[in-house]
Amino acid sequence: MIVEISEHGSVLKRNHECFIIQTPTEKTEVPAEKVDAIIVTANALVSTQAVALCLEKNIQLVLANWAGKPFGRFWVSTPGRATEVRRRQYLHQDTPVAFRVSKDIVTCKLRAQRKLLADLKGNRKTPNQTINTSIKSISKSLQTLSSLEYSPSFKQTLLGIEGFAASEYFSAISSVLPKKYAFKQRSRQPAEDKFNAVLNYVYGITYSSVEKVVILSGLDPNAGIYHADSYGKPTLVFDLIELFRAKVDRIAIKLFTKKYVKDSWFTSLEEAPLGVFLSKEGRKAVITAYMQDACDAVEKESWLYCRKIMSIFEEKG
């Protein structure tokens, strides 16, 4: 389990082989053997004995800001399991093992996209040919993926398959939005329309959730498996977020199709006059939707997938 200390004034202490977590309202005792990681996002007191218990049991103890973005953690001074995990992570980059994981990530992403489009199709009162065409195209991409074998250029091949599917997918999404919010293509930095402004922001929140879990797992967030490494970029986080894009896309689609979105959610900036950005009101609304509909599932599934990657590394030695 992941223990999160998010209330100001909380205290983390040790009692033999257990952690004592005391908040302003309650006191809890948790056996160390049940804890995988502890993340502190509040102004809290952490005893040195609690830190020592984390190090003894190889439990990640991470400090993060209020949004959950890690900025520091405690490491044991002697090589341990995390060292071995990362050694294997580096060893298997650009290998058949990396291909296996990358192919699985893209396959999971495309299946989730197809499932989302199938759900949208089922909710339409009238036939939508754009959705039908997109579903068929993504199905063909999945067939191509299933027969794909390892080659040194597998990343470029997978990116090509993923990119083609994305074009079809977003075309279908645009077709179900109210006409005033329809868009031509994905736009990122900055967004060129209101839907992409919401999508960019909710993706940003998701990055923080996934990065937190990757760090807690002991994997190196900067050593990507699918996406090429880039200095200062958490490329493993870029890999894993692909698993959750369709889940997050559902949030953005719901906000628009259920007519929750307001014009006051959007603004422009002097430094990027052609871009569309979320106002404070819009950011608050999107964060609330993410926390209600996706946050717990994203963190839980990220944790499970990190463990899956680690088990594959251990299997291959």
JOZIFEN-V492630 format. One line per field, one symbol per residue. ss: DSSP state (a for helix, b for strand, c for the rest). phi: phi as a letter, one per 40 degrees, with the letter a starting at -180 (. if undefined). burial: # if it has 24 or more other ideal C-beta (glycine too) atoms within 12 Angstrom, else .. A space follows every 10 residues. Layout:
# JOZIFEN-V492630
ss->???
phi->???
burial->???
This chain:
# JOZIFEN-V492630
ss->cbbbbccccc bbbbbccbbb bbccccbbbb baaaccbbbb ccccbbcaaa aaaaaacccb bbbbcccccb bbbbcccccc aaaaaaaaaa accccaaaaa aaaaaaaaaa aaaaaaaaaa aaccccccaa aaaaaaaaaa aaaaaacccc cccaaaaaaa aaaaaaaaaa aaaaaaccaa accccccccc bccaaaaaaa aaaaaaaaaa aaaaaaaccc cccccccccc ccccaaaaaa aaaaaaaaaa aaaaaaaccc ccaaabbbbc cbbbbbbbca aaaaaaaaaa aaacaaaaaa aaaaaaaaaa aaaaaac
phi->.bcbbbbcgc bbbbbfbbcb bbbcbabbbb cdccbcabbb bbcbbbcccc cccdcccfbc bbbbcccgcc baacbccbdb cccccccccc cccgbdcccd cccccccccc cccccccccc cccccbdbcc cdcccccccc ccccccccbc adcccccccc ccccccdccc cccdcbcddc bcbcacbbbc ccaccccccd ccccccdccc cdcdccchcc ccbcbcccca dgbccccccc cdcbccccdd ccccccccgc cbcccbabbc cacccbbccd cccccccccc ccbbdccccc cccccccccc ccccccg
burial->.####....# ####....## ##.......# .#..###### ##.#.#...# #.###.#### ####...### ..##...... ##..##.##. .####.#### ########## ####.##### #......#.# #..##.###. ##..#..#.. ...##.###. ##.####### #######... #.#..#.... #.######## ########## ########## #########. ...####### ########## #######... #...##.... .....###.. .##.###.## ..###.###. ###.###### .##....
